[in-house]
């Protein structure tokens, strides 16, 4: 089971990242662009998901584009999901209790790559 401390460690290990708190929830940014964040389910999410609504901590993560989002949802082993709130938006929701450490790292790095400036991405990928 992944923890918020693990999310913070992975996110802050990436170049030019920072952690902020907004409305009592943690979020991680690269050059002031949000890439992963704590995202508890809201009442509208719970209503939309019904009995399928997961318990436990939920991470929001940006993805490169909607095709990447659809691919994650299609190949999911139970950790990824979305809600109507995110329809048409390149982001995925992740159940921290169901994601492996390796997959969590990949989600965070991919979210960072989707939001970081091109020069920073190029430097990171060449290192």
Protein Blocks (a to p, Z undefined) as FASTA:
>chain_A
ZZfklmmmmmmmpghiacddeehiacddeehiafbdcddddfklmmmnmmmlcgdjdddd
ddfblmlmmmmmmmpghjaccdfklgoiacddddfklccfklmmmmmmmmmmmmmcfklm
mmmmmZZ
